[in-house]
Structures are given as structure tokens and as C-alpha cells.
Amino acid sequence: RAEIFLNDEFVTGSHYEYINFYADLTTHLNYGGDNFLKVKVINQDVPNSRWYTGSGIYRPVNMLIGNEAHIKQDGLQITTPEVDTEISTVETKILVRYDGAKRVKAWLETEIHDEDGNVAASEKTPVTLYRGTDTVVRQRIFVYEPKLWSLESPNLYSCRTKLVVEGEIQDTAEERFGIRHIQIDPKYGLRLNGKSVRLRGSCIHHDNGVIGSVTLPYAEERRVQLMKEADSSGYFR
């Protein structure tokens, strides 16, 4: 169980260590002075999990600083509802937060880039922001002759969104995604882009063996690579 304190004031906490969470520090900050941030770990509950996971911070921690108008954390969501090799549809759902004093008019400018950095599609959407509100903006973008994502060719695109108010960029968000179509039915099972795929998986816990519970990017990549190599026969447990 984690508890977050800023300048000895309780901010928030989390009772589940396998998900990320956010602590809004805005109202607890000592502007123009020093600030002391404390993370308290309470690991006295027994059992605390199915096995001993250790105590401490084992995932990345980031300080997010934004303007009054900003794209919320994890606020850029992408789906591909219509997929075709000639033209595919990409839909974005963007969550914008505004804490300013007066109503403002803004634009959300989105570009889809391929793996070579070329602009594959774009969209520009106006939005009016009101004080103390969250606003959801949806965009429908068409990508011509897309490179589809598959197990054999995991082609990825980048979606880059800018929040612009009075000609000035207030915030940006970027996510990578693949354009692919998934179907599930009782006759063919799982199909990816119209091709049947046999479900294969493994029970993988969050630790990296002797390295410990801390998440290291290369260790995670290596683990996936080892699993793929172990699956040469078509099955693994």
C-alpha cells in the first residue's frame, strides 16, 4: 500500500501495486519555495500477495508539468474500427482538461506518421474549453494504403496530437499503434486481418528473476524475445 505526501500533507494513495496511479500536487505545492515529496510504503499486511514481491518503487516515476489547458494523462486513445488494405479508418478519442478562468477556443491538430516519419493522414478539430471541465474530442481519420499490423509484420504508426490555444501549443500527446482487424467467433476462433490465429501464451509474472522486481526496458524486451524463440514448435507453457 503506497501513500503519497507533499510537504507533510496527504495527497493520495494506492492499494494495488500492479497498476499505475497519479497524484495531483497542484493544491499542495509551496510555490516559490522548497517542496518535500514523500512516498510511504506499507507492507505489513500478510499475505500481501500470492508471493513476496518486495517493497519499494519498481516502476518508472515521472513528474508531469502542464498548462491550464492540457491533454489528460493517458488521454489519447486510438481505435481502428474499419480496416482495409486500400483505406482504413482510425478514430481518436482525446480527453482535454481546462483549469483556466475564462472560456477559450482551441484546436486539436492530429497527424498520423508511418515508420519512416512521413505524414500518412491528418485532422484538425475545433473545440471550446470551459473552466474546470474535461472535454472529450473525437476524430475520424482515413489512412490510404495502410501497412497492416500482423504477427509476421508488426507495422506501427505514430499518432501525434497538439492542443493549440490562440496560436500557441499548450500540450502534445503521442502514441504508437497498429492498424489491424480482430474477429472472434465460434467457427474460426480468433482471426487477425481475416487470418486464423491459434492462441498461445504463458503465465509471466512481473519480476525478472535474479534481477528483481524493478522494470528494466531491455529486460522486458529480452523476455519477450526468449518467449518467441521458445515457441518455434508452435506451443509453449
PATOR-285779 format. One record per residue (C-alpha): residue number from 1; residue in three letters; x, y, z. Coordinates in Angstrom, 1 decimal, decimal comma, padded with zeros to 4 digits, always signed. Layout:
// PATOR-285779
+-----+-----+--------+--------+--------+
!   n ! res !     px !     py !     pz !
+-----+-----+--------+--------+--------+
! NUM ! ala !      X !      Y !      Z !
...
+-----+-----+--------+--------+--------+
This chain:
// PATOR-285779
+-----+-----+--------+--------+--------+
!   n ! res !     px !     py !     pz !
+-----+-----+--------+--------+--------+
!   1 ! arg ! +000,0 ! +000,0 ! +000,0 !
!   2 ! ala ! +001,5 ! +003,3 ! -001,1 !
!   3 ! glu ! +000,8 ! +006,7 ! +000,4 !
!   4 ! ile ! +001,9 ! +010,0 ! -001,2 !
!   5 ! phe ! +002,6 ! +013,1 ! +000,9 !
!   6 ! leu ! +003,7 ! +016,6 ! -000,2 !
!   7 ! asn ! +005,0 ! +018,9 ! +002,5 !
!   8 ! asp ! +003,6 ! +016,5 ! +005,1 !
!   9 ! glu ! +000,1 ! +016,7 ! +003,6 !
!  10 ! phe ! -001,5 ! +013,5 ! +002,4 !
!  11 ! val ! -002,2 ! +013,7 ! -001,3 !
!  12 ! thr ! -003,4 ! +010,2 ! -002,4 !
!  13 ! gly ! -002,6 ! +006,5 ! -002,2 !
!  14 ! ser ! -002,9 ! +003,2 ! -004,0 !
!  15 ! his ! -003,9 ! -000,2 ! -002,6 !
!  16 ! tyr ! -003,0 ! -002,2 ! -005,7 !
!  17 ! glu ! +000,6 ! -002,3 ! -006,7 !
!  18 ! tyr ! +000,3 ! -003,7 ! -010,2 !
!  19 ! ile ! -001,3 ! -000,6 ! -011,8 !
!  20 ! asn ! -000,1 ! +003,0 ! -012,3 !
!  21 ! phe ! -001,8 ! +005,9 ! -010,5 !
!  22 ! tyr ! -001,5 ! +009,7 ! -010,3 !
!  23 ! ala ! -001,1 ! +012,2 ! -007,5 !
!  24 ! asp ! -002,3 ! +015,8 ! -008,3 !
!  25 ! leu ! +000,1 ! +018,0 ! -006,4 !
!  26 ! thr ! -001,3 ! +021,4 ! -007,6 !
!  27 ! thr ! -003,1 ! +022,5 ! -004,4 !
!  28 ! his ! -000,3 ! +021,2 ! -002,1 !
!  29 ! leu ! +002,6 ! +022,9 ! -003,7 !
!  30 ! asn ! +004,7 ! +025,6 ! -002,0 !
!  31 ! tyr ! +005,1 ! +028,0 ! -004,9 !
!  32 ! gly ! +008,4 ! +029,8 ! -005,0 !
!  33 ! gly ! +009,8 ! +027,6 ! -002,2 !
!  34 ! asp ! +011,1 ! +024,2 ! -001,5 !
!  35 ! asn ! +008,8 ! +021,1 ! -001,6 !
!  36 ! phe ! +009,3 ! +017,7 ! +000,0 !
!  37 ! leu ! +007,7 ! +014,7 ! -001,7 !
!  38 ! lys ! +007,4 ! +011,5 ! +000,4 !
!  39 ! val ! +006,3 ! +008,1 ! -000,8 !
!  40 ! lys ! +005,4 ! +005,8 ! +002,1 !
!  41 ! val ! +005,2 ! +002,0 ! +001,5 !
!  42 ! ile ! +003,2 ! +000,0 ! +004,0 !
!  43 ! asn ! +004,0 ! -003,7 ! +003,5 !
!  44 ! gln ! +002,8 ! -005,2 ! +006,9 !
!  45 ! asp ! -000,3 ! -006,9 ! +005,6 !
!  46 ! val ! +000,3 ! -010,7 ! +005,5 !
!  47 ! pro ! -000,1 ! -012,1 ! +003,0 !
!  48 ! asn ! +000,4 ! -009,1 ! +000,8 !
!  49 ! ser ! +000,2 ! -011,1 ! -002,4 !
!  50 ! arg ! +000,4 ! -014,6 ! -003,8 !
!  51 ! trp ! +004,2 ! -014,4 ! -003,2 !
!  52 ! tyr ! +006,6 ! -012,0 ! -001,7 !
!  53 ! thr ! +007,0 ! -009,1 ! -004,1 !
!  54 ! gly ! +009,4 ! -006,9 ! -002,1 !
!  55 ! ser ! +008,9 ! -003,3 ! -001,2 !
!  56 ! gly ! +009,8 ! -000,1 ! -002,9 !
!  57 ! ile ! +009,3 ! +001,7 ! -006,3 !
!  58 ! tyr ! +009,8 ! -000,8 ! -009,1 !
!  59 ! arg ! +008,1 ! +001,1 ! -011,9 !
!  60 ! pro ! +009,0 ! +004,4 ! -013,6 !
!  61 ! val ! +008,1 ! +007,6 ! -011,8 !
!  62 ! asn ! +007,6 ! +010,9 ! -013,7 !
!  63 ! met ! +006,8 ! +014,4 ! -012,8 !
!  64 ! leu ! +004,2 ! +015,9 ! -015,2 !
!  65 ! ile ! +004,0 ! +019,7 ! -015,5 !
!  66 ! gly ! +001,3 ! +021,2 ! -017,7 !
!  67 ! asn ! -000,6 ! +024,4 ! -018,6 !
!  68 ! glu ! -004,1 ! +025,3 ! -017,6 !
!  69 ! ala ! -005,2 ! +023,7 ! -020,9 !
!  70 ! his ! -003,7 ! +020,2 ! -021,3 !
!  71 ! ile ! -004,3 ! +016,7 ! -022,6 !
!  72 ! lys ! -005,0 ! +014,5 ! -019,6 !
!  73 ! gln ! -002,8 ! +011,6 ! -018,6 !
!  74 ! asp ! -003,5 ! +008,6 ! -020,9 !
!  75 ! gly ! -005,9 ! +011,0 ! -022,7 !
!  76 ! leu ! -005,1 ! +009,9 ! -026,2 !
!  77 ! gln ! -007,0 ! +006,7 ! -027,2 !
!  78 ! ile ! -006,8 ! +005,1 ! -030,6 !
!  79 ! thr ! -009,0 ! +002,5 ! -032,3 !
!  80 ! thr ! -009,2 ! +001,1 ! -035,9 !
!  81 ! pro ! -012,8 ! +000,3 ! -036,4 !
!  82 ! glu ! -012,6 ! -000,2 ! -040,2 !
!  83 ! val ! -009,6 ! -001,9 ! -041,7 !
!  84 ! asp ! -008,8 ! -002,5 ! -045,4 !
!  85 ! thr ! -005,6 ! -002,6 ! -047,4 !
!  86 ! glu ! -007,0 ! +000,2 ! -049,7 !
!  87 ! ile ! -008,3 ! +002,6 ! -047,0 !
!  88 ! ser ! -008,6 ! +002,2 ! -043,2 !
!  89 ! thr ! -010,3 ! +004,3 ! -040,6 !
!  90 ! val ! -008,5 ! +005,5 ! -037,4 !
!  91 ! glu ! -010,6 ! +007,0 ! -034,6 !
!  92 ! thr ! -009,1 ! +009,1 ! -031,9 !
!  93 ! lys ! -010,6 ! +009,9 ! -028,5 !
!  94 ! ile ! -008,8 ! +012,8 ! -026,8 !
!  95 ! leu ! -009,5 ! +013,9 ! -023,2 !
!  96 ! val ! -008,7 ! +017,6 ! -022,6 !
!  97 ! arg ! -008,7 ! +019,3 ! -019,2 !
!  98 ! tyr ! -009,0 ! +023,1 ! -018,7 !
!  99 ! asp ! -008,5 ! +024,9 ! -015,4 !
! 100 ! gly ! -008,3 ! +028,5 ! -016,7 !
! 101 ! ala ! -010,6 ! +031,3 ! -015,6 !
! 102 ! lys ! -012,2 ! +032,2 ! -019,0 !
! 103 ! arg ! -013,7 ! +030,3 ! -021,8 !
! 104 ! val ! -011,3 ! +029,7 ! -024,7 !
! 105 ! lys ! -011,4 ! +028,3 ! -028,2 !
! 106 ! ala ! -008,8 ! +025,7 ! -029,1 !
! 107 ! trp ! -007,8 ! +023,3 ! -031,9 !
! 108 ! leu ! -006,7 ! +019,7 ! -031,7 !
! 109 ! glu ! -004,3 ! +019,0 ! -034,6 !
! 110 ! thr ! -003,5 ! +015,3 ! -035,2 !
! 111 ! glu ! -001,1 ! +013,7 ! -037,5 !
! 112 ! ile ! -000,6 ! +010,0 ! -038,3 !
! 113 ! his ! +003,1 ! +009,2 ! -039,2 !
! 114 ! asp ! +004,3 ! +006,0 ! -040,7 !
! 115 ! glu ! +007,5 ! +004,2 ! -039,6 !
! 116 ! asp ! +009,6 ! +006,4 ! -041,9 !
! 117 ! gly ! +008,2 ! +009,6 ! -040,4 !
! 118 ! asn ! +006,0 ! +010,5 ! -043,3 !
! 119 ! val ! +002,6 ! +012,0 ! -042,6 !
! 120 ! ala ! +000,1 ! +009,4 ! -043,7 !
! 121 ! ala ! -003,0 ! +011,3 ! -042,6 !
! 122 ! ser ! -004,1 ! +014,3 ! -040,5 !
! 123 ! glu ! -007,1 ! +016,0 ! -039,0 !
! 124 ! lys ! -007,8 ! +019,4 ! -037,3 !
! 125 ! thr ! -010,8 ! +019,8 ! -034,9 !
! 126 ! pro ! -012,0 ! +023,0 ! -033,2 !
! 127 ! val ! -013,1 ! +022,8 ! -029,5 !
! 128 ! thr ! -014,4 ! +025,2 ! -026,9 !
! 129 ! leu ! -013,0 ! +024,8 ! -023,4 !
! 130 ! tyr ! -014,8 ! +025,8 ! -020,3 !
! 131 ! arg ! -013,4 ! +026,4 ! -016,8 !
! 132 ! gly ! -012,9 ! +023,4 ! -014,6 !
! 133 ! thr ! -014,2 ! +020,9 ! -017,2 !
! 134 ! asp ! -013,0 ! +017,7 ! -019,0 !
! 135 ! thr ! -013,8 ! +017,8 ! -022,7 !
! 136 ! val ! -013,8 ! +014,7 ! -025,0 !
! 137 ! val ! -012,9 ! +015,3 ! -028,6 !
! 138 ! arg ! -013,3 ! +012,6 ! -031,2 !
! 139 ! gln ! -011,7 ! +012,5 ! -034,6 !
! 140 ! arg ! -012,2 ! +010,2 ! -037,6 !
! 141 ! ile ! -009,1 ! +009,9 ! -039,8 !
! 142 ! phe ! -008,6 ! +008,0 ! -043,1 !
! 143 ! val ! -005,3 ! +006,3 ! -043,9 !
! 144 ! tyr ! -004,8 ! +005,3 ! -047,5 !
! 145 ! glu ! -003,0 ! +002,1 ! -048,4 !
! 146 ! pro ! -002,0 ! +001,3 ! -044,8 !
! 147 ! lys ! +000,6 ! -001,2 ! -043,8 !
! 148 ! leu ! -001,4 ! -003,5 ! -041,6 !
! 149 ! trp ! -000,1 ! -004,9 ! -038,3 !
! 150 ! ser ! +000,3 ! -008,6 ! -038,1 !
! 151 ! leu ! +002,3 ! -011,2 ! -036,1 !
! 152 ! glu ! +004,7 ! -011,6 ! -039,1 !
! 153 ! ser ! +004,9 ! -007,8 ! -039,9 !
! 154 ! pro ! +004,2 ! -005,7 ! -036,8 !
! 155 ! asn ! +004,0 ! -002,4 ! -038,7 !
! 156 ! leu ! +003,4 ! +000,6 ! -036,4 !
! 157 ! tyr ! +002,2 ! +004,1 ! -036,9 !
! 158 ! ser ! +002,6 ! +007,1 ! -034,6 !
! 159 ! cys ! -000,3 ! +009,4 ! -033,7 !
! 160 ! arg ! +000,8 ! +012,9 ! -032,6 !
! 161 ! thr ! -001,8 ! +015,3 ! -031,3 !
! 162 ! lys ! -001,2 ! +019,0 ! -030,4 !
! 163 ! leu ! -003,6 ! +021,2 ! -028,3 !
! 164 ! val ! -003,4 ! +024,8 ! -029,7 !
! 165 ! val ! -004,9 ! +027,8 ! -028,0 !
! 166 ! glu ! -004,6 ! +031,3 ! -029,6 !
! 167 ! gly ! -001,8 ! +030,0 ! -031,9 !
! 168 ! glu ! +000,3 ! +028,6 ! -029,1 !
! 169 ! ile ! +000,9 ! +024,9 ! -028,4 !
! 170 ! gln ! -000,3 ! +024,1 ! -024,9 !
! 171 ! asp ! +000,3 ! +020,4 ! -024,8 !
! 172 ! thr ! +001,2 ! +017,4 ! -027,0 !
! 173 ! ala ! +000,5 ! +013,6 ! -026,8 !
! 174 ! glu ! +001,9 ! +010,8 ! -028,9 !
! 175 ! glu ! +001,0 ! +007,1 ! -029,0 !
! 176 ! arg ! +002,2 ! +004,2 ! -031,3 !
! 177 ! phe ! -000,4 ! +001,8 ! -032,7 !
! 178 ! gly ! -001,0 ! -000,8 ! -035,4 !
! 179 ! ile ! -003,8 ! -000,9 ! -037,9 !
! 180 ! arg ! -005,4 ! -004,3 ! -037,6 !
! 181 ! his ! -008,8 ! -006,0 ! -037,6 !
! 182 ! ile ! -009,7 ! -008,6 ! -034,9 !
! 183 ! gln ! -012,6 ! -011,0 ! -035,1 !
! 184 ! ile ! -013,7 ! -013,7 ! -032,7 !
! 185 ! asp ! -016,4 ! -016,3 ! -033,4 !
! 186 ! pro ! -017,2 ! -019,9 ! -032,6 !
! 187 ! lys ! -016,3 ! -021,3 ! -036,0 !
! 188 ! tyr ! -012,9 ! -019,7 ! -036,8 !
! 189 ! gly ! -011,9 ! -018,7 ! -033,3 !
! 190 ! leu ! -009,5 ! -015,7 ! -033,3 !
! 191 ! arg ! -008,9 ! -014,0 ! -036,7 !
! 192 ! leu ! -006,4 ! -011,3 ! -037,3 !
! 193 ! asn ! -006,9 ! -009,4 ! -040,6 !
! 194 ! gly ! -009,0 ! -012,3 ! -041,7 !
! 195 ! lys ! -006,4 ! -014,9 ! -040,9 !
! 196 ! ser ! -007,0 ! -017,6 ! -038,2 !
! 197 ! val ! -004,5 ! -017,3 ! -035,3 !
! 198 ! arg ! -004,0 ! -020,0 ! -032,7 !
! 199 ! leu ! -004,0 ! -018,5 ! -029,2 !
! 200 ! arg ! -000,7 ! -019,1 ! -027,4 !
! 201 ! gly ! +000,5 ! -017,7 ! -024,2 !
! 202 ! ser ! +002,4 ! -018,1 ! -021,0 !
! 203 ! cys ! +002,0 ! -017,2 ! -017,3 !
! 204 ! ile ! +004,6 ! -014,5 ! -016,8 !
! 205 ! his ! +004,9 ! -012,6 ! -013,5 !
! 206 ! his ! +006,1 ! -009,0 ! -013,1 !
! 207 ! asp ! +009,6 ! -009,9 ! -011,8 !
! 208 ! asn ! +012,8 ! -010,6 ! -013,8 !
! 209 ! gly ! +014,3 ! -013,4 ! -011,8 !
! 210 ! val ! +017,6 ! -012,6 ! -010,1 !
! 211 ! ile ! +017,4 ! -009,0 ! -011,4 !
! 212 ! gly ! +014,4 ! -008,5 ! -009,1 !
! 213 ! ser ! +011,1 ! -006,7 ! -009,4 !
! 214 ! val ! +012,3 ! -003,5 ! -010,9 !
! 215 ! thr ! +011,3 ! -003,0 ! -014,5 !
! 216 ! leu ! +014,2 ! -002,5 ! -016,9 !
! 217 ! pro ! +013,2 ! -001,9 ! -020,6 !
! 218 ! tyr ! +015,8 ! -004,2 ! -022,1 !
! 219 ! ala ! +015,0 ! -007,0 ! -019,6 !
! 220 ! glu ! +011,3 ! -006,9 ! -020,7 !
! 221 ! glu ! +012,2 ! -006,9 ! -024,4 !
! 222 ! arg ! +014,6 ! -009,8 ! -023,9 !
! 223 ! arg ! +012,0 ! -011,8 ! -022,1 !
! 224 ! val ! +009,5 ! -011,4 ! -025,0 !
! 225 ! gln ! +012,3 ! -012,4 ! -027,5 !
! 226 ! leu ! +013,1 ! -015,5 ! -025,5 !
! 227 ! met ! +009,4 ! -016,5 ! -025,4 !
! 228 ! lys ! +009,1 ! -016,0 ! -029,2 !
! 229 ! glu ! +012,2 ! -018,2 ! -029,8 !
! 230 ! ala ! +010,9 ! -020,9 ! -027,4 !
! 231 ! asp ! +007,7 ! -021,1 ! -029,5 !
! 232 ! ser ! +009,4 ! -022,5 ! -032,6 !
! 233 ! ser ! +007,4 ! -025,7 ! -032,2 !
! 234 ! gly ! +004,1 ! -023,9 ! -032,1 !
! 235 ! tyr ! +003,4 ! -024,5 ! -028,4 !
! 236 ! phe ! +004,9 ! -023,4 ! -025,1 !
! 237 ! arg ! +003,7 ! -023,4 ! -021,5 !
+-----+-----+--------+--------+--------+
